[in-house]
Amino acid sequence: MAAATVMIITAGTVTFTNEWYQTKNLDWKVPIVTLFLAAAFDGLAKINDKAATGIAAIAMIGAFTTKFNGKSAIDTLGGLVSQPPTKAKQK
């Protein structure tokens, strides 16, 4: 499996998960389209691996920065990491 294929599957997973987490709505079109795109990028990687990887990297950036209800996956992950300590943790 080419790196571009893995990157497209990761981008689709991040998009599906973030939309579900933020909107509580399961959009089943995302995993279906992700599988078709992964197959297409696997074919493209056989023709030109660098181009496929570059385009897949752009797709991953888009997946991590797309906002649902005003929050992207990066915003959510950043919020988990930079949570201020609660009073129970300070003791």
mmCIF file of the C-alpha atoms, coordinates in Angstrom:
data_MODEL
# 
_entry.id   MODEL 
# 
loop_
_atom_site.group_PDB 
_atom_site.id 
_atom_site.type_symbol 
_atom_site.label_atom_id 
_atom_site.label_alt_id 
_atom_site.label_comp_id 
_atom_site.label_asym_id 
_atom_site.label_entity_id 
_atom_site.label_seq_id 
_atom_site.pdbx_PDB_ins_code 
_atom_site.Cartn_x 
_atom_site.Cartn_y 
_atom_site.Cartn_z 
_atom_site.occupancy 
_atom_site.B_iso_or_equiv 
_atom_site.pdbx_formal_charge 
_atom_site.auth_seq_id 
_atom_site.auth_comp_id 
_atom_site.auth_asym_id 
_atom_site.auth_atom_id 
_atom_site.pdbx_PDB_model_num 
ATOM 1  C CA . MET A 1 1  ? 0.000   0.000  0.000   1.00 0.00 ? 1  MET A CA 1 
ATOM 2  C CA . ALA A 1 2  ? 1.405   3.376  -1.012  1.00 0.00 ? 2  ALA A CA 1 
ATOM 3  C CA . ALA A 1 3  ? 1.980   6.223  1.431   1.00 0.00 ? 3  ALA A CA 1 
ATOM 4  C CA . ALA A 1 4  ? -0.568  8.321  -0.453  1.00 0.00 ? 4  ALA A CA 1 
ATOM 5  C CA . THR A 1 5  ? -3.226  5.658  0.095   1.00 0.00 ? 5  THR A CA 1 
ATOM 6  C CA . VAL A 1 6  ? -2.586  5.607  3.832   1.00 0.00 ? 6  VAL A CA 1 
ATOM 7  C CA . MET A 1 7  ? -2.703  9.399  3.944   1.00 0.00 ? 7  MET A CA 1 
ATOM 8  C CA . ILE A 1 8  ? -6.076  9.473  2.152   1.00 0.00 ? 8  ILE A CA 1 
ATOM 9  C CA . ILE A 1 9  ? -7.517  6.857  4.520   1.00 0.00 ? 9  ILE A CA 1 
ATOM 10 C CA . THR A 1 10 ? -6.217  8.897  7.474   1.00 0.00 ? 10 THR A CA 1 
ATOM 11 C CA . ALA A 1 11 ? -7.749  12.091 6.075   1.00 0.00 ? 11 ALA A CA 1 
ATOM 12 C CA . GLY A 1 12 ? -11.106 10.374 5.606   1.00 0.00 ? 12 GLY A CA 1 
ATOM 13 C CA . THR A 1 13 ? -11.007 8.913  9.096   1.00 0.00 ? 13 THR A CA 1 
ATOM 14 C CA . VAL A 1 14 ? -10.185 12.292 10.632  1.00 0.00 ? 14 VAL A CA 1 
ATOM 15 C CA . THR A 1 15 ? -12.969 13.981 8.661   1.00 0.00 ? 15 THR A CA 1 
ATOM 16 C CA . PHE A 1 16 ? -15.546 11.336 9.585   1.00 0.00 ? 16 PHE A CA 1 
ATOM 17 C CA . THR A 1 17 ? -14.561 11.298 13.249  1.00 0.00 ? 17 THR A CA 1 
ATOM 18 C CA . ASN A 1 18 ? -14.385 15.073 13.652  1.00 0.00 ? 18 ASN A CA 1 
ATOM 19 C CA . GLU A 1 19 ? -17.761 15.621 11.989  1.00 0.00 ? 19 GLU A CA 1 
ATOM 20 C CA . TRP A 1 20 ? -19.320 12.929 14.172  1.00 0.00 ? 20 TRP A CA 1 
ATOM 21 C CA . TYR A 1 21 ? -17.710 14.316 17.342  1.00 0.00 ? 21 TYR A CA 1 
ATOM 22 C CA . GLN A 1 22 ? -18.663 17.934 16.642  1.00 0.00 ? 22 GLN A CA 1 
ATOM 23 C CA . THR A 1 23 ? -22.149 17.525 15.127  1.00 0.00 ? 23 THR A CA 1 
ATOM 24 C CA . LYS A 1 24 ? -23.244 14.126 16.548  1.00 0.00 ? 24 LYS A CA 1 
ATOM 25 C CA . ASN A 1 25 ? -24.181 13.250 12.944  1.00 0.00 ? 25 ASN A CA 1 
ATOM 26 C CA . LEU A 1 26 ? -22.813 10.206 11.111  1.00 0.00 ? 26 LEU A CA 1 
ATOM 27 C CA . ASP A 1 27 ? -22.223 11.084 7.466   1.00 0.00 ? 27 ASP A CA 1 
ATOM 28 C CA . TRP A 1 28 ? -21.709 7.707  5.772   1.00 0.00 ? 28 TRP A CA 1 
ATOM 29 C CA . LYS A 1 29 ? -20.784 9.350  2.470   1.00 0.00 ? 29 LYS A CA 1 
ATOM 30 C CA . VAL A 1 30 ? -17.349 10.216 3.874   1.00 0.00 ? 30 VAL A CA 1 
ATOM 31 C CA . PRO A 1 31 ? -16.082 6.625  4.419   1.00 0.00 ? 31 PRO A CA 1 
ATOM 32 C CA . ILE A 1 32 ? -17.495 5.497  1.075   1.00 0.00 ? 32 ILE A CA 1 
ATOM 33 C CA . VAL A 1 33 ? -15.809 8.332  -0.823  1.00 0.00 ? 33 VAL A CA 1 
ATOM 34 C CA . THR A 1 34 ? -12.638 7.752  1.189   1.00 0.00 ? 34 THR A CA 1 
ATOM 35 C CA . LEU A 1 35 ? -12.428 4.165  -0.054  1.00 0.00 ? 35 LEU A CA 1 
ATOM 36 C CA . PHE A 1 36 ? -12.886 5.248  -3.681  1.00 0.00 ? 36 PHE A CA 1 
ATOM 37 C CA . LEU A 1 37 ? -10.276 7.988  -3.306  1.00 0.00 ? 37 LEU A CA 1 
ATOM 38 C CA . ALA A 1 38 ? -7.854  5.596  -1.625  1.00 0.00 ? 38 ALA A CA 1 
ATOM 39 C CA . ALA A 1 39 ? -8.156  3.218  -4.573  1.00 0.00 ? 39 ALA A CA 1 
ATOM 40 C CA . ALA A 1 40 ? -7.646  6.087  -7.024  1.00 0.00 ? 40 ALA A CA 1 
ATOM 41 C CA . PHE A 1 41 ? -4.600  7.344  -5.154  1.00 0.00 ? 41 PHE A CA 1 
ATOM 42 C CA . ASP A 1 42 ? -3.165  3.840  -5.017  1.00 0.00 ? 42 ASP A CA 1 
ATOM 43 C CA . GLY A 1 43 ? -3.380  3.767  -8.804  1.00 0.00 ? 43 GLY A CA 1 
ATOM 44 C CA . LEU A 1 44 ? -1.926  7.268  -9.099  1.00 0.00 ? 44 LEU A CA 1 
ATOM 45 C CA . ALA A 1 45 ? 0.953   6.272  -6.821  1.00 0.00 ? 45 ALA A CA 1 
ATOM 46 C CA . LYS A 1 46 ? 1.871   3.528  -9.265  1.00 0.00 ? 46 LYS A CA 1 
ATOM 47 C CA . ILE A 1 47 ? 2.143   6.171  -12.014 1.00 0.00 ? 47 ILE A CA 1 
ATOM 48 C CA . ASN A 1 48 ? 3.771   8.993  -10.020 1.00 0.00 ? 48 ASN A CA 1 
ATOM 49 C CA . ASP A 1 49 ? 4.380   8.368  -6.325  1.00 0.00 ? 49 ASP A CA 1 
ATOM 50 C CA . LYS A 1 50 ? 5.614   11.878 -5.483  1.00 0.00 ? 50 LYS A CA 1 
ATOM 51 C CA . ALA A 1 51 ? 2.583   13.581 -7.034  1.00 0.00 ? 51 ALA A CA 1 
ATOM 52 C CA . ALA A 1 52 ? 0.174   11.213 -5.266  1.00 0.00 ? 52 ALA A CA 1 
ATOM 53 C CA . THR A 1 53 ? 1.907   11.772 -1.937  1.00 0.00 ? 53 THR A CA 1 
ATOM 54 C CA . GLY A 1 54 ? 1.905   15.551 -2.370  1.00 0.00 ? 54 GLY A CA 1 
ATOM 55 C CA . ILE A 1 55 ? -1.793  15.721 -3.204  1.00 0.00 ? 55 ILE A CA 1 
ATOM 56 C CA . ALA A 1 56 ? -2.601  13.330 -0.353  1.00 0.00 ? 56 ALA A CA 1 
ATOM 57 C CA . ALA A 1 57 ? -0.648  15.576 2.051   1.00 0.00 ? 57 ALA A CA 1 
ATOM 58 C CA . ILE A 1 58 ? -2.796  18.521 0.961   1.00 0.00 ? 58 ILE A CA 1 
ATOM 59 C CA . ALA A 1 59 ? -5.909  16.407 1.594   1.00 0.00 ? 59 ALA A CA 1 
ATOM 60 C CA . MET A 1 60 ? -4.654  15.555 5.094   1.00 0.00 ? 60 MET A CA 1 
ATOM 61 C CA . ILE A 1 61 ? -4.049  19.226 5.889   1.00 0.00 ? 61 ILE A CA 1 
ATOM 62 C CA . GLY A 1 62 ? -7.590  19.954 4.737   1.00 0.00 ? 62 GLY A CA 1 
ATOM 63 C CA . ALA A 1 63 ? -9.005  17.153 6.865   1.00 0.00 ? 63 ALA A CA 1 
ATOM 64 C CA . PHE A 1 64 ? -7.229  18.338 10.001  1.00 0.00 ? 64 PHE A CA 1 
ATOM 65 C CA . THR A 1 65 ? -8.275  21.981 9.509   1.00 0.00 ? 65 THR A CA 1 
ATOM 66 C CA . THR A 1 66 ? -11.885 21.596 8.304   1.00 0.00 ? 66 THR A CA 1 
ATOM 67 C CA . LYS A 1 67 ? -14.243 23.000 10.900  1.00 0.00 ? 67 LYS A CA 1 
ATOM 68 C CA . PHE A 1 68 ? -17.535 21.500 12.014  1.00 0.00 ? 68 PHE A CA 1 
ATOM 69 C CA . ASN A 1 69 ? -19.526 23.622 14.469  1.00 0.00 ? 69 ASN A CA 1 
ATOM 70 C CA . GLY A 1 70 ? -16.553 25.996 14.600  1.00 0.00 ? 70 GLY A CA 1 
ATOM 71 C CA . LYS A 1 71 ? -13.944 23.406 15.661  1.00 0.00 ? 71 LYS A CA 1 
ATOM 72 C CA . SER A 1 72 ? -11.425 21.498 13.601  1.00 0.00 ? 72 SER A CA 1 
ATOM 73 C CA . ALA A 1 73 ? -9.644  18.293 14.581  1.00 0.00 ? 73 ALA A CA 1 
ATOM 74 C CA . ILE A 1 74 ? -6.552  20.350 15.441  1.00 0.00 ? 74 ILE A CA 1 
ATOM 75 C CA . ASP A 1 75 ? -8.655  22.621 17.678  1.00 0.00 ? 75 ASP A CA 1 
ATOM 76 C CA . THR A 1 76 ? -10.090 19.591 19.472  1.00 0.00 ? 76 THR A CA 1 
ATOM 77 C CA . LEU A 1 77 ? -6.700  17.961 19.981  1.00 0.00 ? 77 LEU A CA 1 
ATOM 78 C CA . GLY A 1 78 ? -5.202  21.263 21.133  1.00 0.00 ? 78 GLY A CA 1 
ATOM 79 C CA . GLY A 1 79 ? -8.008  21.691 23.648  1.00 0.00 ? 79 GLY A CA 1 
ATOM 80 C CA . LEU A 1 80 ? -7.339  18.261 25.112  1.00 0.00 ? 80 LEU A CA 1 
ATOM 81 C CA . VAL A 1 81 ? -3.634  18.961 25.528  1.00 0.00 ? 81 VAL A CA 1 
ATOM 82 C CA . SER A 1 82 ? -3.870  22.478 26.949  1.00 0.00 ? 82 SER A CA 1 
ATOM 83 C CA . GLN A 1 83 ? -6.631  21.931 29.497  1.00 0.00 ? 83 GLN A CA 1 
ATOM 84 C CA . PRO A 1 84 ? -5.996  23.908 32.673  1.00 0.00 ? 84 PRO A CA 1 
ATOM 85 C CA . PRO A 1 85 ? -5.587  21.686 35.728  1.00 0.00 ? 85 PRO A CA 1 
ATOM 86 C CA . THR A 1 86 ? -8.669  21.200 37.862  1.00 0.00 ? 86 THR A CA 1 
ATOM 87 C CA . LYS A 1 87 ? -8.654  21.583 41.634  1.00 0.00 ? 87 LYS A CA 1 
ATOM 88 C CA . ALA A 1 88 ? -8.519  17.804 42.075  1.00 0.00 ? 88 ALA A CA 1 
ATOM 89 C CA . LYS A 1 89 ? -5.349  17.595 39.991  1.00 0.00 ? 89 LYS A CA 1 
ATOM 90 C CA . GLN A 1 90 ? -3.667  20.445 41.885  1.00 0.00 ? 90 GLN A CA 1 
ATOM 91 C CA . LYS A 1 91 ? -3.601  18.562 45.191  1.00 0.00 ? 91 LYS A CA 1 
# 
